[in-house]
C-alpha cells in the first residue's frame, strides 16, 4: 500500500536509506532480500522535498518504521490531496468509505493537527482549516492528549525562493490518518550537552541513532565498535536493547575516563541502559580474538579516525620503529599503570583492517556501518569506496562538514563467508584501491588538504562560488 512519508528537512541524503534499513529490519523484504522500496514524488515536487510516497507491505511495518525512525516526521494513510481545499474535499469524499468508517465511530476519540512546510500558520488559521473539514463525518469525541486516532492536515505553499528550501511550483494540501510518528523526545534526552562523559570526537546523538538504525540494532543482537571512544555510538545501539561491546587503543579512555563516576560506563548508567558486555583495550590492526573465532557480531558500527580532528594510532613506538622485532617485556612493577606506546596509523591501512575484521567477525547478513571521509571538488570524478569480496554496499549517505570535505556513511551487508582465498583477494583490492584512487588516505594528507590555506591549494582545486558545496539552494 502507498503511504505519504513526511521527512524532517535535514540530512537529506540519509532519509531514504534509513527507511529502507528499518523496513528490512521489520520484515518488508522477507520474501526477496534483494528487493527495495518503491518511492515516488507528488506531482511537480523537487526530490529534496520532505514529501514522498512510499509503498510498504503493511500498516504494521509502516508504523514500526515511523515510530523508530529519526528522520521521518510521520507516515500517513492519505485520504485526499489537492491544489485547493475544494479539490481536497472532493478527494476525501471519494476515498473508499470502508477505509474511513473504522476511524469515525462514535466510541472512538480523535485529534486533528495542522502542519505546514515553508510557511507559518497562526493558531487562528489552524482552527479555521480544521473547521473547514466539517464534511468528514466524525462521530467520536475530540481528545487532544491521547486520542485513539490522529489525523493531520498538511499544507505546502509557495514561499521565498531564497530561504534555502526546495522549490514549490504550486500549493498542495494533504489530509491523512497518522499511521506512525517519530519519538520527538528521543534526541533531546540523549543530547551531548547533557552527557556525563564526552571526548573531542564524540558522535552527536542524531547521527549515532541513524547509524544504529542503519545497522539494524535490535534486542538479542551483538553490536561492536572497534573505535569506541566515550561510547556514543554504543549508547544509541543499547537504547534499542542490543548487546554492545567496544574497544579502543587508548587504555585511558576505556579503563579510567575522568574518574569512577565519569567514564564510558557512567554514560550507560545515566540513561538506565544495559552496560556493554565488555570494553577492551585493543588495536584495530592487531585484533585480540583467538585464532579461528569467526562470525560473532551482528553489526559493527564505528567512526574510524581519519585524521582531521584526531589521527589514527596503532601499536608501535620507539622500540618498533628502531627495528626491535617482537613485543617488549613490561616490568612487573610498571604493569598496573603502563600505557602501551603507539605509532601513526594511516587511514588506508585502518580501513583495510576494519573490512578484514568485519569479514571475519560478522555473521552472514550482518552489517558494517562506518564513516568514510571525502574531499569535495578534488576533480577526481565520482567517489570510489573501499571494497571487499564478502560485502555488498547497500547505502551511501553524505554529510557535508565544510567547503573542503565531507564524510560519507557507508552501509555494507556481509554476503559471503570469509576464507583464505577471500583474504588474499581482499588484500589485492586494497592495494589497488590505495594505489589508484585516494592518495590523501595516507597519514596527515587529509588533515593538510582540509586545513591548508586557500592560496596553497592547487589551481584546479581552489573553491569558487560555483564550486562551493550547496545545502539545498543555500550556501553553508
N, C-alpha and C positions, 0 to 999 in steps of 0.2 A: 504494500500500500504506500502511496505517496504522502509524505508529511511535509509541512513547512518547517524548516530548520532555521532559527534566527540565532546568529552568532553575535558575540561581543565583537566590537570593531577594534581588535588588537591581535597582534601575532598572526597576521592573515595567512601566512604560509603553513601554520600549524593546525589550522582549523579542521580541514577535511581529513588529514592523516589521523588526528585524534579520534574523530568519529569512526573512521574505518577500523582502527585498532580496537575500540570499545565494542563496535558491532561484532567483530570477530570474537572478542572475549565472551560476549553474551550469546553466541551461537548462531549468528546470522549466516555463516558460511559453512555450517557443519556438513552439508551435502557436497560442497565443492570448495575446497580450501584455496583454489586459485581464483575464485570469483572476487569481485569488488563491488562496491555500492554504485548504484546509478544515481547521478546528480543531474539537475537541470536548473537553470535560472528562470525567474519570472521574465516575461516578455520585455525586451529592451533594457534589461538590467546589466550593470557592469559586473564583471567577475569578482571584484573586490567588495561588492555589496554584502551586507550581513544576511541577506535573504536568499535562501537556497531551498529547492525542493529535493528531498532525498527519499529513495524507495527502500523501505525497511520491511522485513518479512512479517513482523507482528507488532502490535501495540506494546507488548511487554518488553520487547527488545528496544523499541523507541524510548520507552520510559526509563529503562535501565541506563541507556546511553546518555540521555539528557540529564538524569539525576547525578551521574558521576562525572560528566564532562566539566572541564574548566572553562572552555571557550564557547560552549553552547549556552545561550541565554534561555532558550526554550524550544521545545518541539511541539507542534500543534497539528491536530486534525483540522484541516482547513474546511470551513463551512461555506466560505464565499470570498471573492475578491473582485475588485473593480476599480476603474479610474475615478469614479464618482460614488457618492453614497447611494445614489439611485441604482447604479449598476450592482453595488454590493447587496442592496436589498433584494434585487431580482435573483442574484446568485444564491443567497441564503434560502430564499423561498423555494428555489429549485433543487436544493440539496435534498437527497432522499430522506423522507420522513422517518423511515425505520432506523436511520443512523442518528437522527436528532432526538427522537422521543425518549429514549432511556435516560437522557440527561435533563429532561424538562418535567419530570414527575413531581406531584405535589409533596411527596415525603422527602424530597432532596433539598439541599442548600446549595447556593451558587454565589459566585462573585465575578464581576466583570471589571477588568482593568483596561486602561488605555495607555498605549505606548507609542512612541514616535522615534523617527531616526532623522537627524539633520535639522531638527527644529524643536522648540519647546512648546508645550501645550499647557495653558493655565488650568487650574483646578476647575474653574467655572466652565471652560471649554470642554474639559473632560466629562463633566456631568452632562453637558448638552449633547455630546456624542453618545453617551450611554443611553440617555432618554430617547435618542433617535432610533434605538434598536427595539422600540416597543412592539414592533411587528413580530418579534420572536416570542412564541407563546410560553414563556417561563411560568410555571405553576408553583415552583418551590419558593422557599424563603431565602432572602439575602443573608449571607454570613461572611463578613469581611475578614475574620480571623482564621477560621478553619472550615472552609466550605467543602462540600463533597465534590463539587465540580468547579473548575476555574476556566474562565473564558477571557480572551484578550482581543481587543480591537487595536490594530497596528496601522499607523498612518505614516506614509513615506512621501514627502512633498519636496518640491524644488527648494533649493537653498543657495546661499552664496557659494559660487564655484571656487572661491579662494580659501575655503576652510579646510582643505586637505582631504575631504571625503570623496568617495567615488561619485561620478556624475549621475544625475537623475534626469531622465527625459520628460517625465510627466508624473503626476500624482498617482499613487496606488494605495489602496486601502485593503487590508486583510482582516478577516474575523475567523477565529477558530477556537476549538476546545484545547486547553493545555493538557498535553499528554505527560510531559515531564519538564523539569526546570533545574538549573544548576543550584547547588547549595551556596547561597551568597555569603554565608558566614565562614566558609572554609578558609579562604585566603586571609581575611583579617585575623583569624585565630592563629594562623601559622606565620604571620608576617615576621620578617627577620628582625625588625627593630625591637621586638619583644622577646627574641630568642635568648636563651640563657648563655650559650657558648657559641661564639662565631669566630671564623677565621677570615683572612683577607680575600679568599676566593669562594666563600660560601655561596651556594646556589640559591637564588631567590625562590620563594615558596611557589609562585605560579609556575615557573619553569620546572621545578622539581616535581610537582604534581603532574605536569604534562609528560615528563619523562617516565614517571611511574605508570601513567596510562598507556604510553606507547609500549612499555614493557609488559603490560597486562598484569601488573601486580595484583594478587588476589589471595584469599585465605588458602593456606597449605602450600603456597609457592615459596621457594627459597631464592632470595634476591641478593646479589653480591655486588659490592662497589670496591674495586681494587685501588681507588684513589679517594678513600672515604673522607679524609679531612675532618671536619667537625660534624659530619653525618647528615647534612641537609637532604641529600637525595634519599637516604635510607629512612629518614623521618617520614617522607611522603609515602614510601612503599609500606612502612609499618602502619600508617593510617589506614591503608586498605587491608590490614591484617595479614600481610605477607610476613614470613620469617625473613630476617635480614642478617647479613654478615658483611663485614668490611675489613679492609686492610689499608695500611699506609706505610710508606718508608720512614716517616718521621715518628720515632717512638715517643717523642714528647707529646705528640697530638693524641695518639691512641691510648697512651698509658697515663699521662699526667694531666693534660688540659691546663686549666688555671687554678687547680685545687680540687679537693674532694667533692665540692658542690658546684663546680663549673667545668664540666668536661663533656665528652660525647654522650656518656651515659645519662647525664643530667638533662640533656635535651629531650630524650625519650621520656624520662620521668616527668618533665614539665608538662607534657601533653597526655600523660597517662597511657603511653604506648608501650607495647612489649619491647623489652630491651633486645639488642642484637644478640644472636646466638654466640657470636664471638667477634672481637676486634683484635686483629693481629698485626704485628709489625712485619711487613713483608715487602719485598722488592718485586715489582711487576715483571722485571726481566729475569728474576730467579724465583719462580713460584715455589711455595713451601709444600706443595702437595706431594704425598708419597707416590712413588712410581706405579703406574698402572691405574691410578684413580682417574675415572672419567665420568662425564655426564652426571654431575651433582646438582648444578644450579638450573633453575627455571628461567632466570633472567640475570643479565649483567648490565648494570646501568652506571655510567660514570661520565665525568668531565675530565679527560686527560689533561695534564699540564702542558700547554702549548707555548709557554714562554713569553706571553705578553705581560701578564702580571706576576706569574711565578713559573720558573723553568723546571723541567723535569730533572729528577735525580735518580741515580741507580747506585748499587753497591760498588764501591771503589775507594778512591782516595790515594794518599801519597804512596803507600806501600805498593798498591797495584800499579799505579802509574809509573813507578820506578822499575817495574819489571819483576817484582816479587810474585812468584807463582803460588797459588793456593791461599787459603784463609790464614790469617794470623791468629795467634792464641791470645785470648784476653786473660790477664792475671786475675786470680780468684778475688783479690781484694778490690778489684775495679768492676766486677761483673754487675753489681747492683745498679750503679749509676752510669754504666758505659753507654755511649751513643755511637753507633757504628758510623764509620766515615763513608762519604758518598762522593760520586763524581757526576758531571753533567750527563744528561740522558736526552738525546735528540728525539724530536717528535716522530721522525720516520721510524726509528727503532722502537719507540714506545708503542706506536700503532701496530707494528708488526707483532710485537709481543702480546698486545691486547687481543688481536684477532686470533693468534695461536692459542692463547689461554681460553678464549671463548669457544673455539673449535673443539678443544679438549673437554672442557668442563660443563658446557651447556647440554641439556637434553635435546633430543630431536624435537623441533618445534619451538625451542627456547629462543629468547630474543636478546640481541645485543643492541643497546641503545647508548650512543655516545656522541659527543660534540666533536666536530672537525672544523678547524679554522680555515678561513678562505680570505685571500687578498682580493679586494674589489678593484676593477679596472686595471688588471695586470695584463690585459691584451692576450691572454692565453686561451681564449675561447671558452667553451663550456667546461665547468669544473670536472675533474676526474677524481674519483674517490677510491680509497683502498679497497681491494677485492680479496676474497678468499673462496676456495672451491667448496667449502662447507656451507656458505651463506648465500642467501638471496636478499638483495636490497629491496625493501618494501615501502620505505617512506624517506623523503628528503625535505627538510624544512629549514629555511634560512632565517636567522635573526640578525638584522643589521645592527652593528655595535658602534661604528664610526664611519667616516668617509673612506677610510682605508681598508678596514677589514670587517668581516662578519664571522659568525660561527654557524655551522650547519648541523642540525640534529639528524643523524643517520640511524635508521631502524633496520636491523638485519635479522632475518629468521634462519635458524640452523636447519638445513635440509639434508645434509649428508653426514654420515658417521666418520669420525676422524681416523685416518690410517697413516702409515708411514709414507705411502705414495702421495697422499694429500699434503702431508707435512712438507715434502720436497717441492711439490707443485706450488704451494703457498709461498715458499721461500723464493722461488724463481719469480713469481708475480711481484713479490715485494721488491726485489732488486730491480726489476723493470720499471716499476712504479717510481721508485726512488731515483732512478737514473733519468727517466724520460719525462717526468711530469712536474714534480714540485721540488725545486732547489731550496726554497725557503723553509722546508721542514727541518733542515739541519739546525743544530743548536745556535740560538742567537739571531738567526736570519729573519725570522718572523718579527721578533721584537724590533729589529733595526728597520724593517720595512714599515712598521706601524708608526714608529716614533721619530724617524729621521726627519730633519727639516724639509719643507716643501722644495726649497731650491736645490736640495741634494738628490731629489728624485730624478730618474731618467726622464727625458723629454716625453717619451711615449707613455709614461705612467702618471704624469702630473695631472692633478684634478682640474677640470674646468667646470664651469657652471652646468654644462650639458652632461658631463660625465659623473657628476656627484650623485650618489645614490639618493633616490627619492623615496619617501614613505607615502605612497598613495596620493601623489599630487602636491606634496608639501615637503620642502627641504627639511632634513633632520639636522 
